[in-house]
């Protein structure tokens, strides 16, 4: 199945939501009040938008014609941009 069209929708909202409480399997799409939103592609300072560690995509979002690409997620914290990095994700 095509991951561009086969995804899980995430509509979580509220205070104190942590990614550690999710079982991340597959590909996710984020909605905010029903609107499709994307993770920032540039560094976001820590504590932005009520977060302790702000996340951003290290590279541009792929277009459908790009197919599956590999990226890292950067976590910005007090000590700098991309202080934390994920393993490569697809």
BELCORFEN-V116178 format. One record per run of one state. SS is the DSSP state (~ for helix, > for strand, _ for the rest). FROM is the first residue (numbers start at 1). LEN is the number of residues. If there is no record, write none. Layout:
BEGIN
[[SS FROM LEN] [SS FROM LEN]]
END
This chain:
BEGIN
[[_ 1 7] [> 8 3] [_ 11 8] [~ 19 3] [_ 22 6] [> 28 5] [_ 33 2] [> 35 3] [_ 38 10] [~ 48 3] [_ 51 3] [> 54 4] [_ 58 6] [~ 64 3] [_ 67 4] [> 71 1] [_ 72 1] [> 73 5] [_ 78 2] [> 80 6] [_ 86 3] [> 89 1] [_ 90 1]]
END
